[in-house]
């Protein structure tokens, strides 16, 4: 019995020694970046249906100067109506780019998703959140305000000569 206890004790010590951890070297520490400065090509935009495929507004920002390769920088452009403090923002995520732009259709879709009526000027707040690629060291840019007037998307109906056009919810995708 003594020998069994000694054998089990020796086996446990041997297993403990063999599975003990090796200390790893210190992880790399990256220095802090700087908050980016966001700029807009325009402060007021009034797109028309003809502008739907054209770039109508562009945004650019400075580099946050993180301590990694610039292609790994992560940027989130946040768009929200003025006064909501980005509580219901629409976002566009980019990596490594220091600019982005929107076509008339993209802006009009964002405004329609917010529920804004066509032909009424609305004020939007925009900012950039920059970070390392893994979302560490998140920094917020300045807030840029722009005024945009959404347009009404024209709908053209061509009635059939054989039967009348019937608009119903259950055939809305036709």
N, C-alpha and C positions, 0 to 999 in steps of 0.2 A: 504494500500500500504506500509505504514511504517512497518507494522508487517511482510509482505512478505519479504521485504529487510532484516529485522532483522533475520527472520527465515533462509533465504538463507545464510546470513553471518555466523550465528551460525552453520549451517550445514557444511559450507565450513571449518570453524575452527575445528569442531569436526572431519571431515574427514582428515584434515591435521594432527591433533594430533594422530589419530589412525593409520595412514599410515606412520608416520615418521620412519626413519631408526634408527636401533640400531648400535652403533659402534662395529665393531668386534675387537677382539684382534689382536695384531700384527702378521703378517704371520711369519712362521719360516724362519730363515736365515741360509743357509748352507754355510759353509766355502769353500774357493776356493780349488781346487785340484791341482795336479802337473802334468806336461806334462809327458806322458809315454815314455819309451825308447823301441823302436822296434828292435828286433834282428831276423836274418834269420839263418836257419840251414845250408844253402849253399849260396855262392855268385855266383856260376856258375852252370847251369843245362843243360844237354844235354839228354833229354828224348828220348826214342825210342818207336815204336808202342807197344812193349812188356810191357812198363811201363804205359800203358793207365789206368789200374785199380790200380796201386800202388801209394802210397804217395811218391812224389819225392822231395817236399820241404815243410818245416814247418816254421811258424813264431810265435814268442811269444813276449809279451810285459809286462812291469811292471804295477802295479796298480796305477791308478790316485789318489787314496786315497781321494775320495769324501766323504762327510759326510752322506751318505746313505748306505743302504745294497748293498753289492757287486753284487748281482744278478740283480740289477737295472741299473748298469753301462751300457752305450751304447757305442759300438766300431764300427767304420766304417773303414775297410781296403780299402785303395785307391790304385789302380794300374794304372800307365800310363807310356808311353814310355818316356825315358829320354829327357829332354829339353822342354817338353810341359807344365810344371808347373801344372800338374793335371787338365788341361783344358778339357780333354776328357777321364776322368778316368773311370775305371770299379770298382765297389764297392762290398763289401761283408759286410753286417750288422750283428752284433752279440750282444748279451746281456749277461753280466756277465762272459764271457769266456776271458781268458788271452792268448789264442793261437788259431791257426787255421792251416790247412794244405791243400795242393792241390795235386790231382792226376795228372798224365801225361796228361790224356785226358782233365781235366779242364784247365790246363795251356795252352795246345795246342789250345783249343777252344778260350780262351781269346786272344791269339796271332793271330789266324785266324780272329777273329772279328776286331782286329786292322788292318788287311790287310797285315801282315808280311808274306813273302815268306818262304816256308819250307827250312830247312838246311842252313839258314843264321842267324848268331848270332845277337840278338837284346838286347838292354839294357833297363831295366825297373826300374822305381822309385816306391817305395812303402812307404806308411806312414799310421799311425793310427790317426783317429780323435776320441777322447774320449769325453764323455759328460754324464751328468745326463740322465736318461731315457727320459726326456722331451726335450732334446737337449739344455738345458741351460749349461753354463760353458764349452763351446767347447774348447778343447785344442788339438794341433797338436803335433805329435811325431817327432822324427828325421826321415830323409829320408834315406831309405836303397836302395842301387843299386844292382841289380842282372843281370847277363847275362844269357839268355836262347836261345836255338836253337830249334825252332819248327820242328816237324817231319811231313813228308808227310803221310797222312793216306792211307794205302794200300787198293785198291779196287780190288776185285776179281769178274770177270764176267764169268759166265758159260753159253756159248751159247746153245740155244735150238737146238735139232737135227731136229725139224720140221720146224722152221722158224728162219730167221736171227734176231739178236738183233738190234733194231733201237733206237738210242738215240735222243729224241726230247724233247723240252722244255715242251710241253703240257703233256707228260707222264713221267716227271722227278720223280714223287713220286712213280712210280711203281718199 
